[in-house]
């Protein structure tokens, strides 16, 4: 029931609750108090519209809207420049609340702002932002007939409360990062385990095929040759039985060769079971995987390369694309594994080859593959990687037999 309430969502809902709680005294002191003194409906409307603190209400509503927007995907995407602008507006509206109402309500809203700072700013800058924003309200306390020292102490007191909120939010962010890292490690572990199980199956089939070929094939060939010699040296009914035994030996040798061929043909690594765990439980991203069955490659190195490339595609989409959906399609076309990925993120003016994309291209190039990237602003990213399912067989020189 409460599984969807992670660290960031709990912080968001608690901040919104505090914002609503701050609105209660604002509504009572500055919107309804004049109703008691006014007489008649016309007097109520005239007195209310004239005395209502519209600037304070505007700052209050701006803070709520800004906090709701700023925390909509808290922790699920890196902060961008307009998030910093929204944080500045959030702080300014909280400070404006204190100046317009001549009260400490803005300091309470700054405590709510402190819960966002660890997610948006480096730690040292967040602490400085917190302290300075509280000290800005000192003139408000001075106008409330507090001595300068007591006014400063009042702001320091609220700064201490905000510091507690800041540290609590910082711990929540660290827990969220650790949880995401653990999810990635678990997904990678499940994918690697499936890949290892598939590699072990392939290795065992290869070992059995070699044993059948080297042991049974050798002995059956020797038996067939000896029986053929015996058929020429024997006579009568003995010769007939020797020929029958020779025929059975050749049939058995043919069966062994067919069994070895089938074992070797089934020795490819199927990637479907290894790729699917990577798409499970990814926060803020819906991954739609369409993987052909079977999706096979000939050696573990190629399988590992495709596994790492898929993981890098998912990680880049979560961190940089700002997308809600990611589509991954993988299948074999003419002996080449082709994987296409696209998202519905914001895209870019042109492909930017960061460390992740550069690493993918290098891995694929080493194995004879290729990577292409297409992107446009507001059109998402499209990636297409191609990797030969098997290593190229070197040409045999003329006059040399393999």
C-alpha positions as a printed Julia matrix, in Angstrom:
402×3 Matrix{Float64}:
   0.0     0.0     0.0
   2.82    2.41    0.91
   5.41    1.01   -1.52
   5.06    3.99   -3.9
   6.01    6.44   -1.12
   9.77    6.59   -1.58
  12.1     9.15    0.01
  11.5    11.95   -2.49
   7.71   11.55   -2.54
   7.52   11.61    1.27
   9.54   14.83    1.3
   7.29   16.32   -1.36
   4.05   15.5     0.44
   5.36   16.69    3.81
   6.46   19.98    2.23
   3.06   20.48    0.62
   1.39   19.72    3.96
   3.53   22.39    5.65
   2.66   24.84    2.89
  -1.06   24.23    3.46
  -0.54   24.62    7.22
   1.13   28.01    6.67
  -1.92   29.07    4.68
  -4.25   28.54    7.65
  -3.03   31.54    9.72
  -2.7    33.6     6.55
  -6.33   32.87    5.69
  -7.52   33.61    9.22
  -5.51   36.72   10.01
  -5.69   38.46    6.65
  -8.84   37.23    4.98
 -11.48   36.42    7.58
 -10.73   38.66   10.57
 -12.49   41.61    8.93
 -15.74   39.6     8.61
 -16.27   39.79   12.34
 -16.03   43.59   12.38
 -18.01   44.24    9.18
 -21.8    44.54    9.1
 -23.83   43.16    6.23
 -22.8    41.36    3.05
 -22.01   44.56    1.14
 -19.81   45.76    3.96
 -18.07   42.39    4.12
 -17.26   42.44    0.4
 -16.14   46.06    0.37
 -13.99   45.74    3.49
 -12.53   42.4     2.38
 -11.55   43.45   -1.12
 -10.01   46.63    0.16
  -7.96   45.1     2.98
  -7.06   41.7     1.53
  -3.24   41.33    1.19
  -3.13   40.32   -2.46
   0.67   40.46   -2.65
   1.05   38.07    0.27
  -1.51   35.7    -1.2
   0.23   35.87   -4.58
   3.6    35.06   -2.99
   2.0    32.21   -1.06
   0.39   30.7    -4.16
   3.6    31.18   -6.19
   5.54   29.28   -3.55
   3.08   26.38   -3.6
   3.07   26.15   -7.38
   6.86   26.41   -7.54
   7.38   23.74   -4.89
   4.88   21.4    -6.56
   6.6    21.8    -9.94
  10.14   21.61   -8.6
   9.53   18.37   -6.69
   7.53   16.55   -9.36
  10.48   14.28  -10.34
  12.8    14.9    -7.41
  15.76   12.54   -7.55
  14.71   10.93  -10.84
  16.54   13.37  -13.12
  19.55   15.68  -12.86
  18.76   19.35  -12.11
  18.85   21.69  -15.09
  19.25   25.44  -15.4
  15.53   26.21  -15.21
  15.37   24.17  -11.99
  17.89   26.6   -10.49
  15.69   29.49  -11.64
  12.66   27.83  -10.05
  14.62   27.42   -6.8
  15.47   31.12   -6.84
  11.8    32.04   -7.36
  10.82   29.64   -4.57
  13.2    31.34   -2.13
  12.17   34.82   -3.26
   8.46   34.06   -2.78
   9.13   32.75    0.74
  11.09   35.89    1.65
   8.36   38.04    0.11
   5.79   36.31    2.32
   7.55   37.59    5.44
   7.88   41.14    4.09
   4.28   41.34    2.88
   2.77   39.84    6.05
   5.34   41.28    8.51
   5.57   37.86   10.19
   7.72   34.76   10.37
   5.59   32.77    7.95
   8.24   33.17    5.26
  10.84   31.61    7.56
   8.64   28.55    7.87
   8.4    28.34    4.08
  12.19   28.64    3.89
  12.36   25.52    6.05
  10.36   23.79    3.32
  12.76   25.19    0.73
  15.64   23.66    2.71
  14.3    20.19    1.89
  14.89   20.84   -1.82
  18.41   22.29   -1.58
  20.37   18.98   -1.27
  18.74   17.72   -4.48
  19.51   20.86   -6.48
  22.82   22.29   -5.21
  26.2    21.11   -3.92
  26.32   20.77   -0.16
  28.4    23.88    0.59
  26.28   26.05   -1.7
  23.07   24.66   -0.21
  24.19   25.52    3.33
  25.14   29.05    2.26
  21.82   29.47    0.46
  19.97   28.31    3.58
  21.74   30.69    5.99
  21.64   33.76    3.73
  17.95   33.34    2.92
  17.09   33.25    6.64
  19.26   36.28    7.45
  17.49   38.31    4.75
  14.36   38.29    6.94
  16.14   39.98    9.9
  14.72   43.43    8.92
  11.21   42.0     9.25
  11.84   41.04   12.88
  13.38   44.46   13.55
  10.21   46.11   12.28
   8.29   43.94   14.75
  10.01   45.94   17.54
  12.63   43.28   18.27
  16.14   44.43   19.15
  18.73   43.75   16.49
  20.38   40.98   18.5
  17.06   39.24   19.15
  16.08   39.64   15.49
  19.3    37.98   14.41
  18.81   35.22   16.97
  15.3    34.67   15.65
  16.67   34.15   12.14
  19.44   31.92   13.47
  16.81   29.86   15.27
  14.88   29.32   12.03
  18.19   28.61   10.28
  18.82   25.86   12.84
  15.43   24.3    12.12
  16.13   24.62    8.4
  19.5    22.96    8.91
  17.79   19.97   10.49
  15.43   19.75    7.5
  18.41   20.13    5.16
  20.31   17.24    6.78
  17.2    15.05    6.79
  16.7    15.7     3.09
  20.41   15.09    2.45
  20.17   11.69    4.14
  17.07   10.91    2.08
  18.96   11.81   -1.11
  21.89    9.6    -0.15
  19.49    6.75    0.59
  17.8     7.3    -2.77
  21.14    7.21   -4.59
  22.16    4.07   -2.71
  18.83    2.47   -3.53
  19.22    3.25   -7.22
  22.79    1.96   -7.21
  21.61   -1.22   -5.53
  18.86   -1.62   -8.14
  21.38   -1.27  -10.95
  23.73   -3.76   -9.31
  20.91   -6.25   -8.78
  19.78   -5.9   -12.4
  23.35   -6.33  -13.6
  23.8    -9.34  -11.3
  20.67  -11.04  -12.61
  21.67  -10.33  -16.2
  25.21  -11.58  -15.62
  23.93  -14.68  -13.86
  21.68  -15.49  -16.81
  24.58  -14.88  -19.18
  26.88  -17.12  -17.14
  24.28  -19.87  -17.04
  23.91  -19.64  -20.81
  27.7   -19.65  -21.27
  28.02  -22.68  -18.99
  25.39  -24.5   -21.04
  27.23  -23.67  -24.25
  30.59  -24.74  -22.81
  29.14  -28.03  -21.62
  27.62  -28.78  -25.02
  30.94  -27.94  -26.67
  32.82  -30.23  -24.27
  30.42  -33.11  -24.86
  30.63  -32.66  -28.64
  34.42  -32.73  -28.49
  34.42  -35.85  -26.33
  32.05  -37.6   -28.72
  34.1   -36.56  -31.71
  37.54  -37.33  -30.27
  36.77  -40.55  -28.39
  33.78  -42.32  -29.92
  34.46  -41.02  -33.42
  38.08  -42.19  -33.33
  37.25  -45.63  -31.97
  34.31  -46.14  -34.29
  36.46  -45.21  -37.27
  39.11  -47.74  -36.2
  36.42  -50.37  -35.64
  34.94  -49.74  -39.07
  38.35  -50.12  -40.73
  39.1   -53.36  -38.89
  35.71  -54.79  -39.77
  36.27  -53.91  -43.41
  39.6   -55.76  -43.34
  37.95  -58.7   -41.59
  35.26  -58.85  -44.26
  37.97  -59.47  -46.89
  39.68  -62.18  -44.84
  36.58  -64.12  -43.77
  34.39  -66.52  -45.74
  30.94  -68.05  -45.57
  28.49  -67.14  -42.86
  31.23  -65.44  -40.83
  31.78  -62.95  -43.66
  28.06  -62.08  -43.69
  28.08  -61.32  -39.96
  31.26  -59.25  -40.33
  29.64  -57.19  -43.09
  26.55  -56.61  -40.92
  28.77  -55.47  -38.07
  30.64  -53.18  -40.49
  27.35  -51.66  -41.66
  26.22  -51.06  -38.06
  29.56  -49.47  -37.2
  29.28  -47.06  -40.11
  25.69  -46.19  -39.14
  26.76  -45.62  -35.56
  29.62  -43.38  -36.74
  27.15  -41.37  -38.86
  24.84  -40.96  -35.85
  27.71  -39.76  -33.68
  28.74  -37.2   -36.3
  25.15  -35.92  -36.55
  24.92  -35.67  -32.75
  28.19  -33.71  -32.63
  26.94  -31.35  -35.35
  23.67  -30.74  -33.51
  25.52  -30.03  -30.25
  27.78  -27.54  -31.98
  24.87  -25.86  -33.78
  23.07  -25.42  -30.43
  26.17  -23.91  -28.87
  25.21  -20.28  -29.48
  24.45  -18.0   -26.51
  20.84  -16.81  -26.23
  20.73  -13.22  -24.94
  17.01  -12.84  -24.3
  17.11  -14.05  -20.68
  20.14  -11.87  -19.95
  18.77   -8.6   -21.37
  15.29   -8.54  -19.85
  16.36   -8.1   -16.16
  18.04   -4.81  -17.08
  14.63   -3.23  -17.78
  13.0    -4.19  -14.48
  12.06   -1.59  -11.81
  13.73    1.38  -13.49
  12.37    4.53  -11.75
  10.54    7.18  -13.8
  11.1     5.3   -17.07
   8.88    2.81  -18.87
  11.02    0.41  -20.9
   9.36   -1.52  -23.71
  11.59   -4.39  -24.84
  10.94   -6.37  -28.02
  13.6    -9.07  -28.19
  13.53  -11.78  -30.82
  13.62  -15.34  -29.51
  16.17  -16.7   -29.87
  18.7   -13.85  -30.03
  22.0   -15.67  -30.3
  25.69  -14.85  -30.6
  28.58  -17.26  -30.95
  30.89  -16.25  -28.09
  30.65  -14.79  -24.55
  32.6   -11.64  -25.48
  29.94  -10.56  -27.98
  27.2   -11.37  -25.5
  28.93   -9.29  -22.82
  29.33   -6.37  -25.24
  25.61   -6.35  -26.09
  24.76   -6.62  -22.4
  26.93   -3.59  -21.54
  25.57   -1.56  -24.44
  21.98   -2.2   -23.38
  22.79   -1.18  -19.82
  24.47    2.01  -21.05
  21.45    2.89  -23.2
  19.12    2.6   -20.19
  21.46    4.55  -17.9
  21.91    7.4   -20.38
  18.16    7.65  -20.93
  17.47    7.91  -17.2
  20.22   10.46  -16.52
  20.19   12.71  -19.56
  17.21   12.22  -21.86
  14.39   13.41  -19.61
  12.22   10.7   -21.21
   9.19    8.83  -19.96
   9.43    5.87  -22.36
  12.25    3.89  -23.92
  11.74    1.36  -26.7
  14.4    -1.3   -27.34
  14.11   -3.69  -30.29
  16.7    -6.44  -30.84
  16.79   -9.17  -33.49
  19.11  -11.01  -35.85
  19.27   -9.88  -39.47
  21.49  -11.77  -41.96
  23.88  -13.02  -39.29
  24.08   -9.63  -37.54
  22.48   -8.7   -34.22
  20.74   -5.35  -34.72
  19.52   -3.4   -31.68
  17.46   -0.23  -32.11
  16.63    2.08  -29.2
  14.56    5.27  -29.11
  13.09    7.46  -26.39
  10.57   10.29  -26.12
  12.95   12.68  -24.38
  13.98   16.21  -25.23
  16.75   15.21  -27.66
  19.54   17.56  -28.72
  20.77   19.62  -31.65
  23.25   16.9   -32.58
  24.84   13.71  -31.26
  27.11   14.38  -28.3
  29.55   11.51  -27.87
  30.1    11.33  -24.11
  32.08    8.69  -22.3
  29.19    6.23  -22.39
  28.48    6.49  -26.11
  32.19    6.55  -26.93
  32.71    3.4   -24.88
  29.84    1.68  -26.71
  31.3     2.61  -30.09
  34.76    1.34  -29.1
  33.39   -1.99  -27.84
  31.41   -2.56  -31.02
  34.23   -1.5   -33.34
  36.64   -3.98  -31.76
  34.26   -6.8   -32.67
  33.41   -5.56  -36.15
  30.21   -3.74  -35.18
  28.98   -0.16  -35.59
  26.89    2.46  -33.77
  24.74    5.21  -35.31
  22.98    8.02  -33.44
  20.12   10.27  -34.55
  18.62   13.08  -32.49
  16.69   16.32  -32.85
  15.41   18.82  -30.28
  12.18   17.56  -28.72
  12.39   14.39  -30.83
  14.37   12.12  -28.51
  17.38    9.96  -29.27
  17.57    7.06  -31.7
  20.43    4.59  -31.55
  21.14    1.65  -33.83
  23.94   -0.75  -33.08
  24.93   -3.69  -35.24
  27.23   -6.54  -34.22
  28.07   -9.69  -36.2
  26.71  -12.71  -34.35
  29.93  -14.64  -35.03
  33.55  -13.73  -35.6
  34.68  -13.56  -39.21
  36.36  -16.8   -40.33
  39.83  -16.07  -41.75
  40.36  -17.08  -45.35
  42.25  -20.35  -45.87
  45.34  -20.02  -48.01
  45.4   -22.01  -51.21
  47.1   -25.38  -50.82
  46.58  -25.52  -47.06
  43.81  -27.65  -45.58
  42.14  -26.88  -42.31
